Amino acid sequence: MAHLKKKDGLWILHNDKEYCMGLTKEIQEDLGEISFVSFPQIGQTIQAGEPIFEVEAEKAVNEFKSPVTGVVSSINEKADKNPHALNTEDELDAWVLSLRQVDPEAFEKL
């Protein structure tokens, strides 16, 4: 069963195997048209509170910090090639990356 949390402009969806992370509709509206995304490397370990990715958009440049500790297992290849793909009506289509090896208790505390 999938479980969704939101924190600091990000949504995090736990789907049994991974924790998928993306931009909330509210932050998409605050940023405006997204033109660039700086992705972490697949396999990179990210600590909670550390910068995980950066978004450049028409209204702002925003560095997002990871709400949980984990290992990057995938990135949105479509958004890597075309950052405008993150400007979407469906919030869950604005996914940026997935993490694995996340502490379930840390996720539940969000």
Backbone atoms as SQL, in Angstrom:
CREATE TABLE atoms (id INTEGER PRIMARY KEY, chain TEXT, resi INTEGER, resn TEXT, atom TEXT, x REAL, y REAL, z REAL);
INSERT INTO atoms VALUES
  (1, 'A', 1, 'MET', 'N', 0.834, -1.181, 0.000),
  (2, 'A', 1, 'MET', 'CA', 0.000, 0.000, 0.000),
  (3, 'A', 1, 'MET', 'C', 0.883, 1.251, 0.000),
  (4, 'A', 2, 'ALA', 'N', 0.567, 2.201, -0.825),
  (5, 'A', 2, 'ALA', 'CA', 1.327, 3.442, -0.922),
  (6, 'A', 2, 'ALA', 'C', 0.937, 4.386, 0.211),
  (7, 'A', 3, 'HIS', 'N', 1.918, 5.154, 0.654),
  (8, 'A', 3, 'HIS', 'CA', 1.708, 6.096, 1.754),
  (9, 'A', 3, 'HIS', 'C', 2.378, 7.413, 1.374),
  (10, 'A', 4, 'LEU', 'N', 1.635, 8.526, 1.408),
  (11, 'A', 4, 'LEU', 'CA', 2.128, 9.827, 0.946),
  (12, 'A', 4, 'LEU', 'C', 2.292, 10.802, 2.108),
  (13, 'A', 5, 'LYS', 'N', 3.437, 11.506, 2.114),
  (14, 'A', 5, 'LYS', 'CA', 3.711, 12.575, 3.087),
  (15, 'A', 5, 'LYS', 'C', 4.160, 13.801, 2.308),
  (16, 'A', 6, 'LYS', 'N', 4.012, 14.989, 2.901),
  (17, 'A', 6, 'LYS', 'CA', 4.485, 16.230, 2.281),
  (18, 'A', 6, 'LYS', 'C', 5.298, 17.019, 3.295),
  (19, 'A', 7, 'LYS', 'N', 6.401, 17.620, 2.796),
  (20, 'A', 7, 'LYS', 'CA', 7.247, 18.442, 3.664),
  (21, 'A', 7, 'LYS', 'C', 8.092, 19.379, 2.816),
  (22, 'A', 8, 'ASP', 'N', 8.083, 20.660, 3.163),
  (23, 'A', 8, 'ASP', 'CA', 8.955, 21.679, 2.557),
  (24, 'A', 8, 'ASP', 'C', 8.897, 21.701, 1.028),
  (25, 'A', 9, 'GLY', 'N', 7.687, 21.635, 0.478),
  (26, 'A', 9, 'GLY', 'CA', 7.525, 21.719, -0.968),
  (27, 'A', 9, 'GLY', 'C', 7.722, 20.411, -1.707),
  (28, 'A', 10, 'LEU', 'N', 7.968, 19.343, -0.961),
  (29, 'A', 10, 'LEU', 'CA', 8.162, 18.022, -1.563),
  (30, 'A', 10, 'LEU', 'C', 7.068, 17.072, -1.098),
  (31, 'A', 11, 'TRP', 'N', 6.719, 16.149, -1.971),
  (32, 'A', 11, 'TRP', 'CA', 5.897, 15.019, -1.548),
  (33, 'A', 11, 'TRP', 'C', 6.795, 13.791, -1.577),
  (34, 'A', 12, 'ILE', 'N', 6.540, 12.860, -0.663),
  (35, 'A', 12, 'ILE', 'CA', 7.294, 11.614, -0.600),
  (36, 'A', 12, 'ILE', 'C', 6.276, 10.486, -0.549),
  (37, 'A', 13, 'LEU', 'N', 6.382, 9.576, -1.496),
  (38, 'A', 13, 'LEU', 'CA', 5.445, 8.462, -1.609),
  (39, 'A', 13, 'LEU', 'C', 6.189, 7.159, -1.354),
  (40, 'A', 14, 'HIS', 'N', 5.766, 6.423, -0.330),
  (41, 'A', 14, 'HIS', 'CA', 6.362, 5.114, -0.043),
  (42, 'A', 14, 'HIS', 'C', 5.498, 4.048, -0.689),
  (43, 'A', 15, 'ASN', 'N', 6.105, 3.260, -1.572),
  (44, 'A', 15, 'ASN', 'CA', 5.345, 2.241, -2.305),
  (45, 'A', 15, 'ASN', 'C', 5.877, 0.835, -2.045),
  (46, 'A', 16, 'ASP', 'N', 6.196, 0.516, -0.814),
  (47, 'A', 16, 'ASP', 'CA', 6.703, -0.782, -0.370),
  (48, 'A', 16, 'ASP', 'C', 8.190, -0.978, -0.621),
  (49, 'A', 17, 'LYS', 'N', 8.709, -0.611, -1.802),
  (50, 'A', 17, 'LYS', 'CA', 10.117, -0.836, -2.115),
  (51, 'A', 17, 'LYS', 'C', 10.939, 0.440, -2.048),
  (52, 'A', 18, 'GLU', 'N', 10.379, 1.535, -2.553),
  (53, 'A', 18, 'GLU', 'CA', 11.132, 2.778, -2.653),
  (54, 'A', 18, 'GLU', 'C', 10.330, 3.946, -2.106),
  (55, 'A', 19, 'TYR', 'N', 11.023, 5.048, -1.957),
  (56, 'A', 19, 'TYR', 'CA', 10.423, 6.307, -1.528),
  (57, 'A', 19, 'TYR', 'C', 10.614, 7.292, -2.672),
  (58, 'A', 20, 'CYS', 'N', 9.554, 7.546, -3.405),
  (59, 'A', 20, 'CYS', 'CA', 9.592, 8.450, -4.552),
  (60, 'A', 20, 'CYS', 'C', 9.344, 9.869, -4.047),
  (61, 'A', 21, 'MET', 'N', 10.096, 10.837, -4.587),
  (62, 'A', 21, 'MET', 'CA', 10.031, 12.216, -4.114),
  (63, 'A', 21, 'MET', 'C', 9.797, 13.150, -5.293),
  (64, 'A', 22, 'GLY', 'N', 8.943, 14.152, -5.093),
  (65, 'A', 22, 'GLY', 'CA', 8.668, 15.105, -6.162),
  (66, 'A', 22, 'GLY', 'C', 8.207, 16.445, -5.632),
  (67, 'A', 23, 'LEU', 'N', 7.849, 17.322, -6.552),
  (68, 'A', 23, 'LEU', 'CA', 7.454, 18.691, -6.226),
  (69, 'A', 23, 'LEU', 'C', 5.950, 18.788, -6.002),
  (70, 'A', 24, 'THR', 'N', 5.562, 19.429, -4.900),
  (71, 'A', 24, 'THR', 'CA', 4.139, 19.641, -4.655),
  (72, 'A', 24, 'THR', 'C', 3.599, 20.662, -5.653),
  (73, 'A', 25, 'LYS', 'N', 2.310, 20.645, -5.845),
  (74, 'A', 25, 'LYS', 'CA', 1.660, 21.608, -6.743),
  (75, 'A', 25, 'LYS', 'C', 1.916, 23.037, -6.259),
  (76, 'A', 26, 'GLU', 'N', 1.905, 23.232, -4.952),
  (77, 'A', 26, 'GLU', 'CA', 2.120, 24.568, -4.384),
  (78, 'A', 26, 'GLU', 'C', 3.503, 25.108, -4.736),
  (79, 'A', 27, 'ILE', 'N', 4.534, 24.278, -4.614),
  (80, 'A', 27, 'ILE', 'CA', 5.885, 24.758, -4.928),
  (81, 'A', 27, 'ILE', 'C', 6.039, 24.953, -6.429),
  (82, 'A', 28, 'GLN', 'N', 5.369, 24.115, -7.233),
  (83, 'A', 28, 'GLN', 'CA', 5.401, 24.325, -8.688),
  (84, 'A', 28, 'GLN', 'C', 4.860, 25.708, -9.028),
  (85, 'A', 29, 'GLU', 'N', 3.755, 26.088, -8.389),
  (86, 'A', 29, 'GLU', 'CA', 3.155, 27.404, -8.644),
  (87, 'A', 29, 'GLU', 'C', 4.056, 28.528, -8.147),
  (88, 'A', 30, 'ASP', 'N', 4.693, 28.339, -6.982),
  (89, 'A', 30, 'ASP', 'CA', 5.600, 29.355, -6.437),
  (90, 'A', 30, 'ASP', 'C', 6.823, 29.561, -7.328),
  (91, 'A', 31, 'LEU', 'N', 7.346, 28.478, -7.894),
  (92, 'A', 31, 'LEU', 'CA', 8.552, 28.553, -8.719),
  (93, 'A', 31, 'LEU', 'C', 8.274, 29.073, -10.124),
  (94, 'A', 32, 'GLY', 'N', 7.124, 28.754, -10.669),
  (95, 'A', 32, 'GLY', 'CA', 6.843, 29.077, -12.066),
  (96, 'A', 32, 'GLY', 'C', 7.460, 28.030, -12.989),
  (97, 'A', 33, 'GLU', 'N', 7.612, 28.380, -14.247),
  (98, 'A', 33, 'GLU', 'CA', 8.111, 27.452, -15.276),
  (99, 'A', 33, 'GLU', 'C', 9.520, 26.963, -14.931),
  (100, 'A', 34, 'ILE', 'N', 9.684, 25.660, -14.786),
  (101, 'A', 34, 'ILE', 'CA', 10.977, 25.062, -14.433),
  (102, 'A', 34, 'ILE', 'C', 11.820, 24.905, -15.688),
  (103, 'A', 35, 'SER', 'N', 13.087, 25.357, -15.596),
  (104, 'A', 35, 'SER', 'CA', 13.968, 25.317, -16.765),
  (105, 'A', 35, 'SER', 'C', 15.203, 24.448, -16.566),
  (106, 'A', 36, 'PHE', 'N', 15.542, 24.106, -15.319),
  (107, 'A', 36, 'PHE', 'CA', 16.740, 23.301, -15.061),
  (108, 'A', 36, 'PHE', 'C', 16.590, 22.580, -13.735),
  (109, 'A', 37, 'VAL', 'N', 17.082, 21.332, -13.688),
  (110, 'A', 37, 'VAL', 'CA', 17.114, 20.561, -12.445),
  (111, 'A', 37, 'VAL', 'C', 18.498, 19.949, -12.303),
  (112, 'A', 38, 'SER', 'N', 19.090, 20.113, -11.143),
  (113, 'A', 38, 'SER', 'CA', 20.375, 19.492, -10.821),
  (114, 'A', 38, 'SER', 'C', 20.086, 18.238, -10.001),
  (115, 'A', 39, 'PHE', 'N', 20.327, 17.073, -10.600),
  (116, 'A', 39, 'PHE', 'CA', 20.011, 15.796, -9.954),
  (117, 'A', 39, 'PHE', 'C', 21.222, 15.233, -9.209),
  (118, 'A', 40, 'PRO', 'N', 20.990, 14.461, -8.140),
  (119, 'A', 40, 'PRO', 'CA', 22.088, 13.724, -7.507),
  (120, 'A', 40, 'PRO', 'C', 22.441, 12.504, -8.366),
  (121, 'A', 41, 'GLN', 'N', 23.526, 11.844, -8.028),
  (122, 'A', 41, 'GLN', 'CA', 23.946, 10.637, -8.734),
  (123, 'A', 41, 'GLN', 'C', 23.186, 9.422, -8.195),
  (124, 'A', 42, 'ILE', 'N', 22.835, 8.503, -9.080),
  (125, 'A', 42, 'ILE', 'CA', 22.244, 7.237, -8.640),
  (126, 'A', 42, 'ILE', 'C', 23.299, 6.507, -7.816),
  (127, 'A', 43, 'GLY', 'N', 22.889, 5.978, -6.672),
  (128, 'A', 43, 'GLY', 'CA', 23.805, 5.303, -5.761),
  (129, 'A', 43, 'GLY', 'C', 24.370, 6.217, -4.685),
  (130, 'A', 44, 'GLN', 'N', 24.133, 7.517, -4.817),
  (131, 'A', 44, 'GLN', 'CA', 24.627, 8.489, -3.841),
  (132, 'A', 44, 'GLN', 'C', 23.816, 8.402, -2.553),
  (133, 'A', 45, 'THR', 'N', 24.503, 8.389, -1.407),
  (134, 'A', 45, 'THR', 'CA', 23.828, 8.416, -0.111),
  (135, 'A', 45, 'THR', 'C', 23.571, 9.861, 0.271),
  (136, 'A', 46, 'ILE', 'N', 22.336, 10.150, 0.640),
  (137, 'A', 46, 'ILE', 'CA', 21.912, 11.492, 1.030),
  (138, 'A', 46, 'ILE', 'C', 21.462, 11.437, 2.486),
  (139, 'A', 47, 'GLN', 'N', 21.968, 12.340, 3.290),
  (140, 'A', 47, 'GLN', 'CA', 21.553, 12.431, 4.690),
  (141, 'A', 47, 'GLN', 'C', 20.356, 13.374, 4.812),
  (142, 'A', 48, 'ALA', 'N', 19.492, 13.118, 5.766),
  (143, 'A', 48, 'ALA', 'CA', 18.368, 14.023, 6.031),
  (144, 'A', 48, 'ALA', 'C', 18.913, 15.417, 6.319),
  (145, 'A', 49, 'GLY', 'N', 18.304, 16.422, 5.700),
  (146, 'A', 49, 'GLY', 'CA', 18.727, 17.801, 5.888),
  (147, 'A', 49, 'GLY', 'C', 19.776, 18.277, 4.906),
  (148, 'A', 50, 'GLU', 'N', 20.378, 17.359, 4.151),
  (149, 'A', 50, 'GLU', 'CA', 21.370, 17.736, 3.143),
  (150, 'A', 50, 'GLU', 'C', 20.681, 18.111, 1.838),
  (151, 'A', 51, 'PRO', 'N', 21.303, 19.001, 1.044),
  (152, 'A', 51, 'PRO', 'CA', 20.743, 19.312, -0.276),
  (153, 'A', 51, 'PRO', 'C', 20.664, 18.040, -1.121),
  (154, 'A', 52, 'ILE', 'N', 19.526, 17.863, -1.796),
  (155, 'A', 52, 'ILE', 'CA', 19.350, 16.663, -2.618),
  (156, 'A', 52, 'ILE', 'C', 19.224, 16.999, -4.098),
  (157, 'A', 53, 'PHE', 'N', 18.586, 18.142, -4.421),
  (158, 'A', 53, 'PHE', 'CA', 18.545, 18.615, -5.805),
  (159, 'A', 53, 'PHE', 'C', 18.208, 20.097, -5.817),
  (160, 'A', 54, 'GLU', 'N', 18.481, 20.724, -6.964),
  (161, 'A', 54, 'GLU', 'CA', 18.218, 22.155, -7.127),
  (162, 'A', 54, 'GLU', 'C', 17.374, 22.359, -8.374),
  (163, 'A', 55, 'VAL', 'N', 16.453, 23.306, -8.292),
  (164, 'A', 55, 'VAL', 'CA', 15.564, 23.623, -9.408),
  (165, 'A', 55, 'VAL', 'C', 15.732, 25.097, -9.758),
  (166, 'A', 56, 'GLU', 'N', 15.931, 25.364, -11.047),
  (167, 'A', 56, 'GLU', 'CA', 15.929, 26.739, -11.540),
  (168, 'A', 56, 'GLU', 'C', 14.628, 26.945, -12.296),
  (169, 'A', 57, 'ALA', 'N', 13.937, 28.047, -11.977),
  (170, 'A', 57, 'ALA', 'CA', 12.645, 28.323, -12.592),
  (171, 'A', 57, 'ALA', 'C', 12.513, 29.821, -12.848),
  (172, 'A', 58, 'GLU', 'N', 11.406, 30.204, -13.490),
  (173, 'A', 58, 'GLU', 'CA', 11.240, 31.606, -13.876),
  (174, 'A', 58, 'GLU', 'C', 11.162, 32.550, -12.687),
  (175, 'A', 59, 'LYS', 'N', 10.639, 32.100, -11.545),
  (176, 'A', 59, 'LYS', 'CA', 10.466, 32.987, -10.394),
  (177, 'A', 59, 'LYS', 'C', 11.541, 32.829, -9.327),
  (178, 'A', 60, 'ALA', 'N', 12.269, 31.715, -9.325),
  (179, 'A', 60, 'ALA', 'CA', 13.235, 31.467, -8.250),
  (180, 'A', 60, 'ALA', 'C', 14.153, 30.300, -8.586),
  (181, 'A', 61, 'VAL', 'N', 15.257, 30.252, -7.860),
  (182, 'A', 61, 'VAL', 'CA', 16.124, 29.077, -7.825),
  (183, 'A', 61, 'VAL', 'C', 15.956, 28.518, -6.421),
  (184, 'A', 62, 'ASN', 'N', 15.679, 27.230, -6.321),
  (185, 'A', 62, 'ASN', 'CA', 15.397, 26.637, -5.020),
  (186, 'A', 62, 'ASN', 'C', 16.206, 25.362, -4.839),
  (187, 'A', 63, 'GLU', 'N', 16.922, 25.284, -3.709),
  (188, 'A', 63, 'GLU', 'CA', 17.652, 24.077, -3.349),
  (189, 'A', 63, 'GLU', 'C', 16.798, 23.306, -2.350),
  (190, 'A', 64, 'PHE', 'N', 16.505, 22.067, -2.663),
  (191, 'A', 64, 'PHE', 'CA', 15.677, 21.238, -1.795),
  (192, 'A', 64, 'PHE', 'C', 16.557, 20.348, -0.933),
  (193, 'A', 65, 'LYS', 'N', 16.185, 20.239, 0.332),
  (194, 'A', 65, 'LYS', 'CA', 16.914, 19.386, 1.262),
  (195, 'A', 65, 'LYS', 'C', 16.115, 18.098, 1.465),
  (196, 'A', 66, 'SER', 'N', 16.839, 17.005, 1.596),
  (197, 'A', 66, 'SER', 'CA', 16.175, 15.717, 1.764),
  (198, 'A', 66, 'SER', 'C', 15.515, 15.629, 3.137),
  (199, 'A', 67, 'PRO', 'N', 14.253, 15.246, 3.179),
  (200, 'A', 67, 'PRO', 'CA', 13.578, 15.084, 4.470),
  (201, 'A', 67, 'PRO', 'C', 13.974, 13.792, 5.192),
  (202, 'A', 68, 'VAL', 'N', 14.604, 12.860, 4.471),
  (203, 'A', 68, 'VAL', 'CA', 15.005, 11.574, 5.050),
  (204, 'A', 68, 'VAL', 'C', 16.386, 11.179, 4.523),
  (205, 'A', 69, 'THR', 'N', 17.032, 10.274, 5.236),
  (206, 'A', 69, 'THR', 'CA', 18.303, 9.705, 4.795),
  (207, 'A', 69, 'THR', 'C', 18.004, 8.503, 3.908),
  (208, 'A', 70, 'GLY', 'N', 18.753, 8.373, 2.809),
  (209, 'A', 70, 'GLY', 'CA', 18.565, 7.236, 1.919),
  (210, 'A', 70, 'GLY', 'C', 19.582, 7.231, 0.798),
  (211, 'A', 71, 'VAL', 'N', 19.467, 6.247, -0.070),
  (212, 'A', 71, 'VAL', 'CA', 20.349, 6.093, -1.225),
  (213, 'A', 71, 'VAL', 'C', 19.523, 6.335, -2.480),
  (214, 'A', 72, 'VAL', 'N', 20.016, 7.197, -3.367),
  (215, 'A', 72, 'VAL', 'CA', 19.300, 7.509, -4.605),
  (216, 'A', 72, 'VAL', 'C', 19.270, 6.259, -5.479),
  (217, 'A', 73, 'SER', 'N', 18.062, 5.790, -5.802),
  (218, 'A', 73, 'SER', 'CA', 17.921, 4.572, -6.606),
  (219, 'A', 73, 'SER', 'C', 17.525, 4.864, -8.047),
  (220, 'A', 74, 'SER', 'N', 16.904, 6.020, -8.299),
  (221, 'A', 74, 'SER', 'CA', 16.562, 6.401, -9.675),
  (222, 'A', 74, 'SER', 'C', 16.277, 7.892, -9.721),
  (223, 'A', 75, 'ILE', 'N', 16.390, 8.446, -10.931),
  (224, 'A', 75, 'ILE', 'CA', 16.002, 9.834, -11.168),
  (225, 'A', 75, 'ILE', 'C', 15.015, 9.846, -12.329),
  (226, 'A', 76, 'ASN', 'N', 14.270, 10.918, -12.444),
  (227, 'A', 76, 'ASN', 'CA', 13.308, 11.061, -13.533),
  (228, 'A', 76, 'ASN', 'C', 14.078, 11.436, -14.797),
  (229, 'A', 77, 'GLU', 'N', 14.378, 10.441, -15.627),
  (230, 'A', 77, 'GLU', 'CA', 15.166, 10.650, -16.852),
  (231, 'A', 77, 'GLU', 'C', 14.477, 11.628, -17.797),
  (232, 'A', 78, 'LYS', 'N', 13.151, 11.572, -17.842),
  (233, 'A', 78, 'LYS', 'CA', 12.404, 12.492, -18.712),
  (234, 'A', 78, 'LYS', 'C', 12.654, 13.940, -18.289),
  (235, 'A', 79, 'ALA', 'N', 12.619, 14.201, -16.979),
  (236, 'A', 79, 'ALA', 'CA', 12.859, 15.556, -16.473),
  (237, 'A', 79, 'ALA', 'C', 14.327, 15.945, -16.587),
  (238, 'A', 80, 'ASP', 'N', 15.228, 14.958, -16.563),
  (239, 'A', 80, 'ASP', 'CA', 16.653, 15.245, -16.740),
  (240, 'A', 80, 'ASP', 'C', 16.903, 15.775, -18.151),
  (241, 'A', 81, 'LYS', 'N', 16.224, 15.182, -19.132),
  (242, 'A', 81, 'LYS', 'CA', 16.371, 15.615, -20.529),
  (243, 'A', 81, 'LYS', 'C', 15.539, 16.861, -20.825),
  (244, 'A', 82, 'ASN', 'N', 14.375, 16.975, -20.167),
  (245, 'A', 82, 'ASN', 'CA', 13.459, 18.089, -20.402),
  (246, 'A', 82, 'ASN', 'C', 12.839, 18.531, -19.068),
  (247, 'A', 83, 'PRO', 'N', 13.480, 19.480, -18.360),
  (248, 'A', 83, 'PRO', 'CA', 12.982, 19.910, -17.047),
  (249, 'A', 83, 'PRO', 'C', 11.547, 20.430, -17.066),
  (250, 'A', 84, 'HIS', 'N', 11.083, 20.891, -18.221),
  (251, 'A', 84, 'HIS', 'CA', 9.704, 21.371, -18.327),
  (252, 'A', 84, 'HIS', 'C', 8.699, 20.261, -18.007),
  (253, 'A', 85, 'ALA', 'N', 9.141, 18.997, -18.042),
  (254, 'A', 85, 'ALA', 'CA', 8.260, 17.871, -17.710),
  (255, 'A', 85, 'ALA', 'C', 7.766, 17.955, -16.262),
  (256, 'A', 86, 'LEU', 'N', 8.471, 18.718, -15.413),
  (257, 'A', 86, 'LEU', 'CA', 8.049, 18.861, -14.017),
  (258, 'A', 86, 'LEU', 'C', 6.947, 19.899, -13.845),
  (259, 'A', 87, 'ASN', 'N', 6.634, 20.632, -14.905),
  (260, 'A', 87, 'ASN', 'CA', 5.528, 21.594, -14.883),
  (261, 'A', 87, 'ASN', 'C', 4.271, 20.848, -15.306),
  (262, 'A', 88, 'THR', 'N', 3.631, 20.200, -14.361),
  (263, 'A', 88, 'THR', 'CA', 2.537, 19.303, -14.699),
  (264, 'A', 88, 'THR', 'C', 1.330, 19.538, -13.796),
  (265, 'A', 89, 'GLU', 'N', 0.167, 19.262, -14.331),
  (266, 'A', 89, 'GLU', 'CA', -1.066, 19.396, -13.556),
  (267, 'A', 89, 'GLU', 'C', -1.162, 18.320, -12.474),
  (268, 'A', 90, 'ASP', 'N', -0.705, 17.121, -12.789),
  (269, 'A', 90, 'ASP', 'CA', -0.775, 16.019, -11.832),
  (270, 'A', 90, 'ASP', 'C', 0.482, 16.025, -10.970),
  (271, 'A', 91, 'GLU', 'N', 0.314, 16.354, -9.701),
  (272, 'A', 91, 'GLU', 'CA', 1.434, 16.473, -8.775),
  (273, 'A', 91, 'GLU', 'C', 2.345, 15.243, -8.798),
  (274, 'A', 92, 'LEU', 'N', 1.780, 14.047, -8.847),
  (275, 'A', 92, 'LEU', 'CA', 2.592, 12.836, -8.801),
  (276, 'A', 92, 'LEU', 'C', 3.407, 12.615, -10.075),
  (277, 'A', 93, 'ASP', 'N', 3.061, 13.308, -11.163),
  (278, 'A', 93, 'ASP', 'CA', 3.878, 13.236, -12.376),
  (279, 'A', 93, 'ASP', 'C', 5.135, 14.090, -12.248),
  (280, 'A', 94, 'ALA', 'N', 5.175, 14.981, -11.253),
  (281, 'A', 94, 'ALA', 'CA', 6.330, 15.858, -11.042),
  (282, 'A', 94, 'ALA', 'C', 7.335, 15.188, -10.099),
  (283, 'A', 95, 'TRP', 'N', 7.561, 13.879, -10.305),
  (284, 'A', 95, 'TRP', 'CA', 8.518, 13.175, -9.457),
  (285, 'A', 95, 'TRP', 'C', 9.932, 13.489, -9.927),
  (286, 'A', 96, 'VAL', 'N', 10.844, 13.548, -8.987),
  (287, 'A', 96, 'VAL', 'CA', 12.224, 13.918, -9.292),
  (288, 'A', 96, 'VAL', 'C', 13.156, 12.725, -9.130),
  (289, 'A', 97, 'LEU', 'N', 13.011, 11.990, -8.029),
  (290, 'A', 97, 'LEU', 'CA', 13.918, 10.874, -7.763),
  (291, 'A', 97, 'LEU', 'C', 13.285, 9.895, -6.799),
  (292, 'A', 98, 'SER', 'N', 13.935, 8.745, -6.679),
  (293, 'A', 98, 'SER', 'CA', 13.511, 7.731, -5.712),
  (294, 'A', 98, 'SER', 'C', 14.684, 7.385, -4.810),
  (295, 'A', 99, 'LEU', 'N', 14.358, 7.076, -3.567),
  (296, 'A', 99, 'LEU', 'CA', 15.353, 6.658, -2.583),
  (297, 'A', 99, 'LEU', 'C', 15.037, 5.251, -2.108),
  (298, 'A', 100, 'ARG', 'N', 16.068, 4.526, -1.706),
  (299, 'A', 100, 'ARG', 'CA', 15.901, 3.238, -1.035),
  (300, 'A', 100, 'ARG', 'C', 16.722, 3.294, 0.254),
  (301, 'A', 101, 'GLN', 'N', 16.644, 2.279, 1.054),
  (302, 'A', 101, 'GLN', 'CA', 17.343, 2.209, 2.338),
  (303, 'A', 101, 'GLN', 'C', 16.974, 3.391, 3.242),
  (304, 'A', 102, 'VAL', 'N', 15.685, 3.717, 3.257),
  (305, 'A', 102, 'VAL', 'CA', 15.158, 4.782, 4.112),
  (306, 'A', 102, 'VAL', 'C', 14.602, 4.144, 5.384),
  (307, 'A', 103, 'ASP', 'N', 14.867, 4.755, 6.516),
  (308, 'A', 103, 'ASP', 'CA', 14.330, 4.277, 7.790),
  (309, 'A', 103, 'ASP', 'C', 12.823, 4.541, 7.819),
  (310, 'A', 104, 'PRO', 'N', 11.997, 3.489, 7.869),
  (311, 'A', 104, 'PRO', 'CA', 10.542, 3.685, 7.865),
  (312, 'A', 104, 'PRO', 'C', 10.054, 4.567, 9.015),
  (313, 'A', 105, 'GLU', 'N', 10.711, 4.499, 10.168),
  (314, 'A', 105, 'GLU', 'CA', 10.299, 5.332, 11.301),
  (315, 'A', 105, 'GLU', 'C', 10.551, 6.806, 11.016),
  (316, 'A', 106, 'ALA', 'N', 11.669, 7.123, 10.360),
  (317, 'A', 106, 'ALA', 'CA', 11.969, 8.516, 9.999),
  (318, 'A', 106, 'ALA', 'C', 10.915, 9.032, 9.020),
  (319, 'A', 107, 'PHE', 'N', 10.502, 8.180, 8.084),
  (320, 'A', 107, 'PHE', 'CA', 9.462, 8.565, 7.127),
  (321, 'A', 107, 'PHE', 'C', 8.142, 8.829, 7.852),
  (322, 'A', 108, 'GLU', 'N', 7.780, 7.963, 8.777),
  (323, 'A', 108, 'GLU', 'CA', 6.512, 8.111, 9.498),
  (324, 'A', 108, 'GLU', 'C', 6.469, 9.381, 10.338),
  (325, 'A', 109, 'LYS', 'N', 7.622, 9.867, 10.773),
  (326, 'A', 109, 'LYS', 'CA', 7.679, 11.071, 11.615),
  (327, 'A', 109, 'LYS', 'C', 7.545, 12.364, 10.816),
  (328, 'A', 110, 'LEU', 'N', 7.549, 12.273, 9.489),
  (329, 'A', 110, 'LEU', 'CA', 7.438, 13.497, 8.672),
  (330, 'A', 110, 'LEU', 'C', 6.084, 14.152, 8.858);
